[in-house]
Amino acid sequence: METFKIEIQEFLSKIIEVEASNVNEAISKVKEMYKKEEIVLNSEDYVTTKIEEYNE
């Protein structure tokens, strides 16, 4: 028998509304909030799963 490496990816997604002067500032604010763990994605934010052969 052969051995295979299989990769499992789960995709989570959440929409965050933030006030900012422009989109770049909004992205920076959300990145900072995420970094500080003010935004945490969990099972309620689940979108899809992908399972396929792992190619290094």
CHARMM-style PDB file with segment names, atoms N, HN, CA, C and O in Angstrom:
ATOM      1  N   MET     1       0.833  -1.194   0.000  1.00  0.00      PROA
ATOM      2  CA  MET     1       0.000   0.000   0.000  1.00  0.00      PROA
ATOM      3  C   MET     1       0.872   1.251   0.000  1.00  0.00      PROA
ATOM      4  O   MET     1       1.978   1.255   0.542  1.00  0.00      PROA
ATOM      5  N   GLU     2       0.363   2.293  -0.609  1.00  0.00      PROA
ATOM      6  HN  GLU     2      -0.535   2.289  -1.049  1.00  0.00      PROA
ATOM      7  CA  GLU     2       1.050   3.574  -0.647  1.00  0.00      PROA
ATOM      8  C   GLU     2       0.577   4.471   0.501  1.00  0.00      PROA
ATOM      9  O   GLU     2      -0.475   4.238   1.095  1.00  0.00      PROA
ATOM     10  N   THR     3       1.365   5.487   0.794  1.00  0.00      PROA
ATOM     11  HN  THR     3       2.220   5.676   0.311  1.00  0.00      PROA
ATOM     12  CA  THR     3       0.980   6.497   1.775  1.00  0.00      PROA
ATOM     13  C   THR     3       0.735   7.805   1.038  1.00  0.00      PROA
ATOM     14  O   THR     3       1.530   8.205   0.188  1.00  0.00      PROA
ATOM     15  N   PHE     4      -0.352   8.460   1.363  1.00  0.00      PROA
ATOM     16  HN  PHE     4      -0.997   8.135   2.054  1.00  0.00      PROA
ATOM     17  CA  PHE     4      -0.711   9.719   0.724  1.00  0.00      PROA
ATOM     18  C   PHE     4      -0.854  10.809   1.768  1.00  0.00      PROA
ATOM     19  O   PHE     4      -1.286  10.554   2.892  1.00  0.00      PROA
ATOM     20  N   LYS     5      -0.490  12.017   1.395  1.00  0.00      PROA
ATOM     21  HN  LYS     5      -0.139  12.225   0.482  1.00  0.00      PROA
ATOM     22  CA  LYS     5      -0.721  13.181   2.249  1.00  0.00      PROA
ATOM     23  C   LYS     5      -1.975  13.874   1.735  1.00  0.00      PROA
ATOM     24  O   LYS     5      -2.040  14.285   0.576  1.00  0.00      PROA
ATOM     25  N   ILE     6      -2.963  13.998   2.605  1.00  0.00      PROA
ATOM     26  HN  ILE     6      -2.910  13.665   3.546  1.00  0.00      PROA
ATOM     27  CA  ILE     6      -4.226  14.624   2.249  1.00  0.00      PROA
ATOM     28  C   ILE     6      -4.397  15.875   3.101  1.00  0.00      PROA
ATOM     29  O   ILE     6      -4.262  15.825   4.323  1.00  0.00      PROA
ATOM     30  N   GLU     7      -4.690  16.980   2.460  1.00  0.00      PROA
ATOM     31  HN  GLU     7      -4.800  17.021   1.467  1.00  0.00      PROA
ATOM     32  CA  GLU     7      -4.850  18.258   3.149  1.00  0.00      PROA
ATOM     33  C   GLU     7      -6.334  18.581   3.327  1.00  0.00      PROA
ATOM     34  O   GLU     7      -7.136  18.432   2.406  1.00  0.00      PROA
ATOM     35  N   ILE     8      -6.673  19.027   4.537  1.00  0.00      PROA
ATOM     36  HN  ILE     8      -6.021  19.148   5.286  1.00  0.00      PROA
ATOM     37  CA  ILE     8      -8.037  19.473   4.841  1.00  0.00      PROA
ATOM     38  C   ILE     8      -7.972  20.963   5.130  1.00  0.00      PROA
ATOM     39  O   ILE     8      -7.224  21.398   6.006  1.00  0.00      PROA
ATOM     40  N   GLN     9      -8.754  21.746   4.395  1.00  0.00      PROA
ATOM     41  HN  GLN     9      -9.361  21.392   3.683  1.00  0.00      PROA
ATOM     42  CA  GLN     9      -8.830  23.186   4.609  1.00  0.00      PROA
ATOM     43  C   GLN     9     -10.261  23.556   4.950  1.00  0.00      PROA
ATOM     44  O   GLN     9     -11.201  23.140   4.272  1.00  0.00      PROA
ATOM     45  N   GLU    10     -10.418  24.340   6.007  1.00  0.00      PROA
ATOM     46  HN  GLU    10      -9.655  24.677   6.557  1.00  0.00      PROA
ATOM     47  CA  GLU    10     -11.728  24.879   6.346  1.00  0.00      PROA
ATOM     48  C   GLU    10     -11.677  26.383   6.129  1.00  0.00      PROA
ATOM     49  O   GLU    10     -10.698  27.045   6.474  1.00  0.00      PROA
ATOM     50  N   PHE    11     -12.732  26.900   5.561  1.00  0.00      PROA
ATOM     51  HN  PHE    11     -13.528  26.363   5.281  1.00  0.00      PROA
ATOM     52  CA  PHE    11     -12.803  28.323   5.275  1.00  0.00      PROA
ATOM     53  C   PHE    11     -13.837  28.964   6.188  1.00  0.00      PROA
ATOM     54  O   PHE    11     -14.996  28.550   6.226  1.00  0.00      PROA
ATOM     55  N   LEU    12     -13.395  29.992   6.930  1.00  0.00      PROA
ATOM     56  HN  LEU    12     -12.453  30.329   6.898  1.00  0.00      PROA
ATOM     57  CA  LEU    12     -14.276  30.765   7.795  1.00  0.00      PROA
ATOM     58  C   LEU    12     -14.340  32.183   7.247  1.00  0.00      PROA
ATOM     59  O   LEU    12     -13.368  32.677   6.676  1.00  0.00      PROA
ATOM     60  N   SER    13     -15.474  32.830   7.418  1.00  0.00      PROA
ATOM     61  HN  SER    13     -16.264  32.428   7.882  1.00  0.00      PROA
ATOM     62  CA  SER    13     -15.636  34.181   6.886  1.00  0.00      PROA
ATOM     63  C   SER    13     -16.583  34.975   7.772  1.00  0.00      PROA
ATOM     64  O   SER    13     -17.590  34.451   8.249  1.00  0.00      PROA
ATOM     65  N   LYS    14     -16.252  36.242   7.987  1.00  0.00      PROA
ATOM     66  HN  LYS    14     -15.434  36.667   7.599  1.00  0.00      PROA
ATOM     67  CA  LYS    14     -17.103  37.121   8.777  1.00  0.00      PROA
ATOM     68  C   LYS    14     -17.026  38.519   8.156  1.00  0.00      PROA
ATOM     69  O   LYS    14     -15.948  38.963   7.759  1.00  0.00      PROA
ATOM     70  N   ILE    15     -18.147  39.199   8.072  1.00  0.00      PROA
ATOM     71  HN  ILE    15     -19.022  38.839   8.395  1.00  0.00      PROA
ATOM     72  CA  ILE    15     -18.192  40.574   7.566  1.00  0.00      PROA
ATOM     73  C   ILE    15     -18.157  41.527   8.752  1.00  0.00      PROA
ATOM     74  O   ILE    15     -18.970  41.422   9.670  1.00  0.00      PROA
ATOM     75  N   ILE    16     -17.213  42.451   8.726  1.00  0.00      PROA
ATOM     76  HN  ILE    16     -16.552  42.537   7.980  1.00  0.00      PROA
ATOM     77  CA  ILE    16     -17.043  43.433   9.783  1.00  0.00      PROA
ATOM     78  C   ILE    16     -17.315  44.818   9.207  1.00  0.00      PROA
ATOM     79  O   ILE    16     -16.735  45.192   8.188  1.00  0.00      PROA
ATOM     80  N   GLU    17     -18.186  45.573   9.847  1.00  0.00      PROA
ATOM     81  HN  GLU    17     -18.657  45.269  10.675  1.00  0.00      PROA
ATOM     82  CA  GLU    17     -18.434  46.958   9.434  1.00  0.00      PROA
ATOM     83  C   GLU    17     -17.587  47.870  10.303  1.00  0.00      PROA
ATOM     84  O   GLU    17     -17.594  47.756  11.529  1.00  0.00      PROA
ATOM     85  N   VAL    18     -16.855  48.778   9.663  1.00  0.00      PROA
ATOM     86  HN  VAL    18     -16.849  48.871   8.667  1.00  0.00      PROA
ATOM     87  CA  VAL    18     -15.974  49.687  10.383  1.00  0.00      PROA
ATOM     88  C   VAL    18     -15.989  51.043   9.680  1.00  0.00      PROA
ATOM     89  O   VAL    18     -16.005  51.114   8.452  1.00  0.00      PROA
ATOM     90  N   GLU    19     -15.985  52.107  10.463  1.00  0.00      PROA
ATOM     91  HN  GLU    19     -15.973  52.049  11.462  1.00  0.00      PROA
ATOM     92  CA  GLU    19     -15.931  53.452   9.897  1.00  0.00      PROA
ATOM     93  C   GLU    19     -14.478  53.833   9.648  1.00  0.00      PROA
ATOM     94  O   GLU    19     -13.611  53.610  10.494  1.00  0.00      PROA
ATOM     95  N   ALA    20     -14.223  54.412   8.473  1.00  0.00      PROA
ATOM     96  HN  ALA    20     -14.927  54.593   7.786  1.00  0.00      PROA
ATOM     97  CA  ALA    20     -12.872  54.829   8.110  1.00  0.00      PROA
ATOM     98  C   ALA    20     -12.952  55.844   6.986  1.00  0.00      PROA
ATOM     99  O   ALA    20     -13.998  56.014   6.358  1.00  0.00      PROA
ATOM    100  N   SER    21     -11.837  56.516   6.738  1.00  0.00      PROA
ATOM    101  HN  SER    21     -10.988  56.378   7.247  1.00  0.00      PROA
ATOM    102  CA  SER    21     -11.767  57.517   5.667  1.00  0.00      PROA
ATOM    103  C   SER    21     -11.707  56.883   4.289  1.00  0.00      PROA
ATOM    104  O   SER    21     -12.172  57.465   3.309  1.00  0.00      PROA
ATOM    105  N   ASN    22     -11.124  55.670   4.216  1.00  0.00      PROA
ATOM    106  HN  ASN    22     -10.746  55.197   5.012  1.00  0.00      PROA
ATOM    107  CA  ASN    22     -11.014  54.978   2.935  1.00  0.00      PROA
ATOM    108  C   ASN    22     -10.871  53.477   3.195  1.00  0.00      PROA
ATOM    109  O   ASN    22     -10.749  53.048   4.342  1.00  0.00      PROA
ATOM    110  N   VAL    23     -10.888  52.699   2.140  1.00  0.00      PROA
ATOM    111  HN  VAL    23     -10.988  53.048   1.208  1.00  0.00      PROA
ATOM    112  CA  VAL    23     -10.866  51.239   2.279  1.00  0.00      PROA
ATOM    113  C   VAL    23      -9.552  50.764   2.895  1.00  0.00      PROA
ATOM    114  O   VAL    23      -9.559  49.814   3.677  1.00  0.00      PROA
ATOM    115  N   ASN    24      -8.434  51.394   2.568  1.00  0.00      PROA
ATOM    116  HN  ASN    24      -8.429  52.166   1.933  1.00  0.00      PROA
ATOM    117  CA  ASN    24      -7.150  50.972   3.137  1.00  0.00      PROA
ATOM    118  C   ASN    24      -7.123  51.172   4.648  1.00  0.00      PROA
ATOM    119  O   ASN    24      -6.609  50.330   5.384  1.00  0.00      PROA
ATOM    120  N   GLU    25      -7.676  52.282   5.102  1.00  0.00      PROA
ATOM    121  HN  GLU    25      -8.094  52.966   4.504  1.00  0.00      PROA
ATOM    122  CA  GLU    25      -7.753  52.531   6.541  1.00  0.00      PROA
ATOM    123  C   GLU    25      -8.676  51.514   7.199  1.00  0.00      PROA
ATOM    124  O   GLU    25      -8.381  51.022   8.289  1.00  0.00      PROA
ATOM    125  N   ALA    26      -9.785  51.196   6.549  1.00  0.00      PROA
ATOM    126  HN  ALA    26     -10.025  51.595   5.664  1.00  0.00      PROA
ATOM    127  CA  ALA    26     -10.728  50.217   7.089  1.00  0.00      PROA
ATOM    128  C   ALA    26     -10.057  48.854   7.227  1.00  0.00      PROA
ATOM    129  O   ALA    26     -10.220  48.183   8.246  1.00  0.00      PROA
ATOM    130  N   ILE    27      -9.315  48.448   6.221  1.00  0.00      PROA
ATOM    131  HN  ILE    27      -9.183  48.993   5.393  1.00  0.00      PROA
ATOM    132  CA  ILE    27      -8.605  47.166   6.267  1.00  0.00      PROA
ATOM    133  C   ILE    27      -7.583  47.170   7.393  1.00  0.00      PROA
ATOM    134  O   ILE    27      -7.463  46.189   8.126  1.00  0.00      PROA
ATOM    135  N   SER    28      -6.850  48.261   7.535  1.00  0.00      PROA
ATOM    136  HN  SER    28      -6.948  49.059   6.939  1.00  0.00      PROA
ATOM    137  CA  SER    28      -5.857  48.368   8.611  1.00  0.00      PROA
ATOM    138  C   SER    28      -6.508  48.256   9.984  1.00  0.00      PROA
ATOM    139  O   SER    28      -5.991  47.576  10.870  1.00  0.00      PROA
ATOM    140  N   LYS    29      -7.637  48.923  10.152  1.00  0.00      PROA
ATOM    141  HN  LYS    29      -8.057  49.475   9.432  1.00  0.00      PROA
ATOM    142  CA  LYS    29      -8.352  48.857  11.428  1.00  0.00      PROA
ATOM    143  C   LYS    29      -8.787  47.424  11.744  1.00  0.00      PROA
ATOM    144  O   LYS    29      -8.610  46.950  12.866  1.00  0.00      PROA
ATOM    145  N   VAL    30      -9.349  46.747  10.760  1.00  0.00      PROA
ATOM    146  HN  VAL    30      -9.493  47.132   9.848  1.00  0.00      PROA
ATOM    147  CA  VAL    30      -9.824  45.382  10.974  1.00  0.00      PROA
ATOM    148  C   VAL    30      -8.645  44.438  11.216  1.00  0.00      PROA
ATOM    149  O   VAL    30      -8.743  43.542  12.056  1.00  0.00      PROA
ATOM    150  N   LYS    31      -7.535  44.619  10.499  1.00  0.00      PROA
ATOM    151  HN  LYS    31      -7.455  45.346   9.818  1.00  0.00      PROA
ATOM    152  CA  LYS    31      -6.348  43.797  10.736  1.00  0.00      PROA
ATOM    153  C   LYS    31      -5.864  43.968  12.171  1.00  0.00      PROA
ATOM    154  O   LYS    31      -5.509  42.989  12.828  1.00  0.00      PROA
ATOM    155  N   GLU    32      -5.849  45.185  12.652  1.00  0.00      PROA
ATOM    156  HN  GLU    32      -6.137  45.980  12.118  1.00  0.00      PROA
ATOM    157  CA  GLU    32      -5.413  45.463  14.019  1.00  0.00      PROA
ATOM    158  C   GLU    32      -6.375  44.836  15.032  1.00  0.00      PROA
ATOM    159  O   GLU    32      -5.935  44.260  16.027  1.00  0.00      PROA
ATOM    160  N   MET    33      -7.665  44.942  14.788  1.00  0.00      PROA
ATOM    161  HN  MET    33      -8.022  45.410  13.980  1.00  0.00      PROA
ATOM    162  CA  MET    33      -8.663  44.338  15.669  1.00  0.00      PROA
ATOM    163  C   MET    33      -8.484  42.810  15.699  1.00  0.00      PROA
ATOM    164  O   MET    33      -8.580  42.189  16.757  1.00  0.00      PROA
ATOM    165  N   TYR    34      -8.227  42.225  14.539  1.00  0.00      PROA
ATOM    166  HN  TYR    34      -8.150  42.730  13.679  1.00  0.00      PROA
ATOM    167  CA  TYR    34      -8.026  40.778  14.448  1.00  0.00      PROA
ATOM    168  C   TYR    34      -6.762  40.372  15.201  1.00  0.00      PROA
ATOM    169  O   TYR    34      -6.755  39.386  15.939  1.00  0.00      PROA
ATOM    170  N   LYS    35      -5.694  41.145  15.006  1.00  0.00      PROA
ATOM    171  HN  LYS    35      -5.699  41.945  14.407  1.00  0.00      PROA
ATOM    172  CA  LYS    35      -4.420  40.881  15.676  1.00  0.00      PROA
ATOM    173  C   LYS    35      -4.574  40.929  17.196  1.00  0.00      PROA
ATOM    174  O   LYS    35      -3.957  40.138  17.909  1.00  0.00      PROA
ATOM    175  N   LYS    36      -5.388  41.849  17.688  1.00  0.00      PROA
ATOM    176  HN  LYS    36      -5.889  42.493  17.109  1.00  0.00      PROA
ATOM    177  CA  LYS    36      -5.619  41.999  19.128  1.00  0.00      PROA
ATOM    178  C   LYS    36      -6.682  41.021  19.648  1.00  0.00      PROA
ATOM    179  O   LYS    36      -7.058  41.069  20.819  1.00  0.00      PROA
ATOM    180  N   GLU    37      -7.158  40.141  18.771  1.00  0.00      PROA
ATOM    181  HN  GLU    37      -6.853  40.102  17.820  1.00  0.00      PROA
ATOM    182  CA  GLU    37      -8.183  39.145  19.082  1.00  0.00      PROA
ATOM    183  C   GLU    37      -9.505  39.771  19.506  1.00  0.00      PROA
ATOM    184  O   GLU    37     -10.263  39.181  20.276  1.00  0.00      PROA
ATOM    185  N   GLU    38      -9.776  40.983  18.993  1.00  0.00      PROA
ATOM    186  HN  GLU    38      -9.160  41.463  18.368  1.00  0.00      PROA
ATOM    187  CA  GLU    38     -11.079  41.607  19.201  1.00  0.00      PROA
ATOM    188  C   GLU    38     -12.100  41.000  18.236  1.00  0.00      PROA
ATOM    189  O   GLU    38     -13.308  41.068  18.462  1.00  0.00      PROA
ATOM    190  N   ILE    39     -11.590  40.409  17.164  1.00  0.00      PROA
ATOM    191  HN  ILE    39     -10.608  40.353  16.981  1.00  0.00      PROA
ATOM    192  CA  ILE    39     -12.411  39.682  16.190  1.00  0.00      PROA
ATOM    193  C   ILE    39     -11.913  38.244  16.196  1.00  0.00      PROA
ATOM    194  O   ILE    39     -10.738  37.989  15.929  1.00  0.00      PROA
ATOM    195  N   VAL    40     -12.801  37.305  16.500  1.00  0.00      PROA
ATOM    196  HN  VAL    40     -13.755  37.511  16.717  1.00  0.00      PROA
ATOM    197  CA  VAL    40     -12.442  35.892  16.517  1.00  0.00      PROA
ATOM    198  C   VAL    40     -13.475  35.138  15.697  1.00  0.00      PROA
ATOM    199  O   VAL    40     -14.676  35.225  15.953  1.00  0.00      PROA
ATOM    200  N   LEU    41     -12.993  34.401  14.713  1.00  0.00      PROA
ATOM    201  HN  LEU    41     -12.017  34.330  14.505  1.00  0.00      PROA
ATOM    202  CA  LEU    41     -13.889  33.577  13.910  1.00  0.00      PROA
ATOM    203  C   LEU    41     -14.037  32.218  14.568  1.00  0.00      PROA
ATOM    204  O   LEU    41     -13.081  31.681  15.128  1.00  0.00      PROA
ATOM    205  N   ASN    42     -15.242  31.663  14.497  1.00  0.00      PROA
ATOM    206  HN  ASN    42     -16.019  32.099  14.042  1.00  0.00      PROA
ATOM    207  CA  ASN    42     -15.503  30.363  15.111  1.00  0.00      PROA
ATOM    208  C   ASN    42     -16.400  29.530  14.201  1.00  0.00      PROA
ATOM    209  O   ASN    42     -16.603  29.873  13.036  1.00  0.00      PROA
ATOM    210  N   SER    43     -16.928  28.451  14.728  1.00  0.00      PROA
ATOM    211  HN  SER    43     -16.764  28.172  15.674  1.00  0.00      PROA
ATOM    212  CA  SER    43     -17.727  27.526  13.913  1.00  0.00      PROA
ATOM    213  C   SER    43     -18.961  28.179  13.297  1.00  0.00      PROA
ATOM    214  O   SER    43     -19.450  27.715  12.267  1.00  0.00      PROA
ATOM    215  N   GLU    44     -19.465  29.234  13.899  1.00  0.00      PROA
ATOM    216  HN  GLU    44     -19.067  29.611  14.735  1.00  0.00      PROA
ATOM    217  CA  GLU    44     -20.621  29.937  13.321  1.00  0.00      PROA
ATOM    218  C   GLU    44     -20.263  30.660  12.020  1.00  0.00      PROA
ATOM    219  O   GLU    44     -21.147  31.010  11.238  1.00  0.00      PROA
ATOM    220  N   ASP    45     -18.966  30.881  11.792  1.00  0.00      PROA
ATOM    221  HN  ASP    45     -18.247  30.597  12.427  1.00  0.00      PROA
ATOM    222  CA  ASP    45     -18.488  31.578  10.599  1.00  0.00      PROA
ATOM    223  C   ASP    45     -18.037  30.613   9.499  1.00  0.00      PROA
ATOM    224  O   ASP    45     -17.458  31.029   8.496  1.00  0.00      PROA
ATOM    225  N   TYR    46     -18.308  29.330   9.700  1.00  0.00      PROA
ATOM    226  HN  TYR    46     -18.779  28.992  10.515  1.00  0.00      PROA
ATOM    227  CA  TYR    46     -17.913  28.293   8.743  1.00  0.00      PROA
ATOM    228  C   TYR    46     -18.589  28.500   7.387  1.00  0.00      PROA
ATOM    229  O   TYR    46     -19.784  28.786   7.313  1.00  0.00      PROA
ATOM    230  N   VAL    47     -17.809  28.352   6.320  1.00  0.00      PROA
ATOM    231  HN  VAL    47     -16.838  28.120   6.380  1.00  0.00      PROA
ATOM    232  CA  VAL    47     -18.334  28.489   4.962  1.00  0.00      PROA
ATOM    233  C   VAL    47     -18.243  27.164   4.199  1.00  0.00      PROA
ATOM    234  O   VAL    47     -19.245  26.684   3.668  1.00  0.00      PROA
ATOM    235  N   THR    48     -17.046  26.574   4.145  1.00  0.00      PROA
ATOM    236  HN  THR    48     -16.233  26.964   4.576  1.00  0.00      PROA
ATOM    237  CA  THR    48     -16.874  25.357   3.364  1.00  0.00      PROA
ATOM    238  C   THR    48     -15.623  24.598   3.800  1.00  0.00      PROA
ATOM    239  O   THR    48     -14.781  25.128   4.525  1.00  0.00      PROA
ATOM    240  N   THR    49     -15.517  23.343   3.345  1.00  0.00      PROA
ATOM    241  HN  THR    49     -16.201  22.913   2.756  1.00  0.00      PROA
ATOM    242  CA  THR    49     -14.346  22.506   3.581  1.00  0.00      PROA
ATOM    243  C   THR    49     -13.854  21.971   2.244  1.00  0.00      PROA
ATOM    244  O   THR    49     -14.640  21.624   1.363  1.00  0.00      PROA
ATOM    245  N   LYS    50     -12.540  21.915   2.117  1.00  0.00      PROA
ATOM    246  HN  LYS    50     -11.901  22.197   2.832  1.00  0.00      PROA
ATOM    247  CA  LYS    50     -11.922  21.388   0.898  1.00  0.00      PROA
ATOM    248  C   LYS    50     -10.952  20.293   1.330  1.00  0.00      PROA
ATOM    249  O   LYS    50     -10.110  20.514   2.200  1.00  0.00      PROA
ATOM    250  N   ILE    51     -11.069  19.108   0.720  1.00  0.00      PROA
ATOM    251  HN  ILE    51     -11.753  18.928   0.013  1.00  0.00      PROA
ATOM    252  CA  ILE    51     -10.180  17.988   1.030  1.00  0.00      PROA
ATOM    253  C   ILE    51      -9.575  17.510  -0.284  1.00  0.00      PROA
ATOM    254  O   ILE    51     -10.288  17.143  -1.219  1.00  0.00      PROA
ATOM    255  N   GLU    52      -8.230  17.522  -0.335  1.00  0.00      PROA
ATOM    256  HN  GLU    52      -7.651  17.820   0.424  1.00  0.00      PROA
ATOM    257  CA  GLU    52      -7.557  17.100  -1.560  1.00  0.00      PROA
ATOM    258  C   GLU    52      -6.156  16.620  -1.255  1.00  0.00      PROA
ATOM    259  O   GLU    52      -5.654  16.802  -0.146  1.00  0.00      PROA
ATOM    260  N   GLU    53      -5.523  16.006  -2.243  1.00  0.00      PROA
ATOM    261  HN  GLU    53      -5.931  15.858  -3.144  1.00  0.00      PROA
ATOM    262  CA  GLU    53      -4.155  15.542  -2.087  1.00  0.00      PROA
ATOM    263  C   GLU    53      -3.234  16.731  -1.830  1.00  0.00      PROA
ATOM    264  O   GLU    53      -3.356  17.771  -2.477  1.00  0.00      PROA
ATOM    265  N   TYR    54      -2.325  16.571  -0.893  1.00  0.00      PROA
ATOM    266  HN  TYR    54      -2.227  15.726  -0.367  1.00  0.00      PROA
ATOM    267  CA  TYR    54      -1.373  17.632  -0.551  1.00  0.00      PROA
ATOM    268  C   TYR    54      -0.194  17.560  -1.506  1.00  0.00      PROA
ATOM    269  O   TYR    54       0.455  16.520  -1.615  1.00  0.00      PROA
ATOM    270  N   ASN    55       0.085  18.643  -2.191  1.00  0.00      PROA
ATOM    271  HN  ASN    55      -0.443  19.488  -2.103  1.00  0.00      PROA
ATOM    272  CA  ASN    55       1.230  18.738  -3.103  1.00  0.00      PROA
ATOM    273  C   ASN    55       2.214  19.748  -2.554  1.00  0.00      PROA
ATOM    274  O   ASN    55       1.924  20.944  -2.503  1.00  0.00      PROA
ATOM    275  N   GLU    56       3.365  19.274  -2.149  1.00  0.00      PROA
ATOM    276  HN  GLU    56       3.600  18.303  -2.191  1.00  0.00      PROA
ATOM    277  CA  GLU    56       4.387  20.135  -1.560  1.00  0.00      PROA
ATOM    278  C   GLU    56       4.972  21.105  -2.563  1.00  0.00      PROA
ATOM    279  OT1 GLU    56       5.847  21.898  -2.216  1.00  0.00      PROA
TER     280      GLU     56
END
